[in-house]
Amino acid sequence: SLLRKPNPGMHLKSLPVVGGTFLNSLMVGDKESDRIQVEGLKTLLLSGSYEVNIQDDVCVSRQELCDKISKYLNNLLDLS
């Protein structure tokens, strides 16, 4: 299904509802197949149930995930 990750169907379906674009969007997942390769869409992965390749977008705790989301949103607001 195009609605299953790593396909962007869920995001494409939601964009008209929220009036958004992929530019500066953020997606959170918990496994490698959750990395959706779409320009403008940033992915953060929460390490835990599945093995993930440790990269800058991998968080090892919920607190780290919240911190990275907060930092990402603050950076967006600074650009406005």
PADO-702705 format. One record per residue (C-alpha): residue number from 1; x, y, z; chain. Coordinates in nm, 3 decimals, padded with zeros to 5 digits. Example, Ala and Ser with C-alpha at 12.3 -4.5 7.8 and 13.67 -1.06 7.14 Angstrom:
! PADO-702705
<nuke num="1" px="01.230" py="-00.450" pz="00.780" cadena="A"/>
<nuke num="2" px="01.367" py="-00.106" pz="00.714" cadena="A"/>
This chain:
! PADO-702705
<nuke num="1" px="00.000" py="00.000" pz="00.000" cadena="A"/>
<nuke num="2" px="00.121" py="00.352" pz="-00.072" cadena="A"/>
<nuke num="3" px="00.001" py="00.440" pz="00.279" cadena="A"/>
<nuke num="4" px="00.269" py="00.219" pz="00.436" cadena="A"/>
<nuke num="5" px="00.615" py="00.353" pz="00.512" cadena="A"/>
<nuke num="6" px="00.858" py="00.408" pz="00.345" cadena="A"/>
<nuke num="7" px="00.606" py="00.527" pz="00.084" cadena="A"/>
<nuke num="8" px="00.487" py="00.886" pz="00.139" cadena="A"/>
<nuke num="9" px="00.113" py="00.810" pz="00.100" cadena="A"/>
<nuke num="10" px="00.013" py="00.900" pz="00.458" cadena="A"/>
<nuke num="11" px="00.189" py="01.234" pz="00.425" cadena="A"/>
<nuke num="12" px="00.044" py="01.308" pz="00.081" cadena="A"/>
<nuke num="13" px="-00.305" py="01.229" pz="00.208" cadena="A"/>
<nuke num="14" px="-00.267" py="01.454" pz="00.514" cadena="A"/>
<nuke num="15" px="-00.117" py="01.762" pz="00.344" cadena="A"/>
<nuke num="16" px="-00.449" py="01.901" pz="00.210" cadena="A"/>
<nuke num="17" px="-00.612" py="01.842" pz="00.550" cadena="A"/>
<nuke num="18" px="-00.351" py="02.038" pz="00.744" cadena="A"/>
<nuke num="19" px="-00.274" py="02.282" pz="00.463" cadena="A"/>
<nuke num="20" px="00.094" py="02.196" pz="00.470" cadena="A"/>
<nuke num="21" px="00.381" py="02.088" pz="00.250" cadena="A"/>
<nuke num="22" px="00.674" py="01.851" pz="00.288" cadena="A"/>
<nuke num="23" px="00.903" py="02.150" pz="00.328" cadena="A"/>
<nuke num="24" px="01.008" py="02.164" pz="00.694" cadena="A"/>
<nuke num="25" px="00.785" py="01.865" pz="00.785" cadena="A"/>
<nuke num="26" px="00.894" py="01.622" pz="01.053" cadena="A"/>
<nuke num="27" px="00.819" py="01.248" pz="01.074" cadena="A"/>
<nuke num="28" px="00.892" py="01.029" pz="01.377" cadena="A"/>
<nuke num="29" px="00.943" py="00.655" pz="01.346" cadena="A"/>
<nuke num="30" px="01.111" py="00.366" pz="01.522" cadena="A"/>
<nuke num="31" px="01.268" py="00.154" pz="01.248" cadena="A"/>
<nuke num="32" px="01.487" py="00.195" pz="00.940" cadena="A"/>
<nuke num="33" px="01.196" py="00.145" pz="00.699" cadena="A"/>
<nuke num="34" px="01.034" py="00.456" pz="00.848" cadena="A"/>
<nuke num="35" px="01.292" py="00.677" pz="00.677" cadena="A"/>
<nuke num="36" px="01.089" py="00.836" pz="00.399" cadena="A"/>
<nuke num="37" px="01.311" py="00.983" pz="00.128" cadena="A"/>
<nuke num="38" px="01.116" py="01.295" pz="00.031" cadena="A"/>
<nuke num="39" px="01.282" py="01.634" pz="-00.010" cadena="A"/>
<nuke num="40" px="01.185" py="01.867" pz="00.273" cadena="A"/>
<nuke num="41" px="01.072" py="01.589" pz="00.508" cadena="A"/>
<nuke num="42" px="01.297" py="01.533" pz="00.809" cadena="A"/>
<nuke num="43" px="01.286" py="01.200" pz="00.990" cadena="A"/>
<nuke num="44" px="01.369" py="01.128" pz="01.355" cadena="A"/>
<nuke num="45" px="01.390" py="00.769" pz="01.476" cadena="A"/>
<nuke num="46" px="01.338" py="00.656" pz="01.834" cadena="A"/>
<nuke num="47" px="01.566" py="00.365" pz="01.913" cadena="A"/>
<nuke num="48" px="01.409" py="00.082" pz="02.104" cadena="A"/>
<nuke num="49" px="01.211" py="-00.210" pz="01.966" cadena="A"/>
<nuke num="50" px="01.396" py="-00.233" pz="01.633" cadena="A"/>
<nuke num="51" px="01.762" py="-00.220" pz="01.536" cadena="A"/>
<nuke num="52" px="01.849" py="00.113" pz="01.372" cadena="A"/>
<nuke num="53" px="02.169" py="00.250" pz="01.226" cadena="A"/>
<nuke num="54" px="02.292" py="00.516" pz="01.465" cadena="A"/>
<nuke num="55" px="02.294" py="00.852" pz="01.288" cadena="A"/>
<nuke num="56" px="02.221" py="01.212" pz="01.384" cadena="A"/>
<nuke num="57" px="01.847" py="01.149" pz="01.343" cadena="A"/>
<nuke num="58" px="01.834" py="00.862" pz="01.594" cadena="A"/>
<nuke num="59" px="01.722" py="00.931" pz="01.950" cadena="A"/>
<nuke num="60" px="01.799" py="00.685" pz="02.229" cadena="A"/>
<nuke num="61" px="01.532" py="00.816" pz="02.469" cadena="A"/>
<nuke num="62" px="01.199" py="00.993" pz="02.458" cadena="A"/>
<nuke num="63" px="01.361" py="01.291" pz="02.625" cadena="A"/>
<nuke num="64" px="01.623" py="01.315" pz="02.351" cadena="A"/>
<nuke num="65" px="01.345" py="01.287" pz="02.090" cadena="A"/>
<nuke num="66" px="01.153" py="01.572" pz="02.256" cadena="A"/>
<nuke num="67" px="01.471" py="01.780" pz="02.276" cadena="A"/>
<nuke num="68" px="01.545" py="01.728" pz="01.905" cadena="A"/>
<nuke num="69" px="01.186" py="01.812" pz="01.807" cadena="A"/>
<nuke num="70" px="01.201" py="02.127" pz="02.020" cadena="A"/>
<nuke num="71" px="01.535" py="02.229" pz="01.868" cadena="A"/>
<nuke num="72" px="01.402" py="02.163" pz="01.517" cadena="A"/>
<nuke num="73" px="01.091" py="02.377" pz="01.580" cadena="A"/>
<nuke num="74" px="01.296" py="02.656" pz="01.738" cadena="A"/>
<nuke num="75" px="01.526" py="02.661" pz="01.433" cadena="A"/>
<nuke num="76" px="01.221" py="02.690" pz="01.205" cadena="A"/>
<nuke num="77" px="01.088" py="02.982" pz="01.405" cadena="A"/>
<nuke num="78" px="01.426" py="03.156" pz="01.390" cadena="A"/>
<nuke num="79" px="01.417" py="03.135" pz="01.009" cadena="A"/>
<nuke num="80" px="01.082" py="03.313" pz="00.982" cadena="A"/>
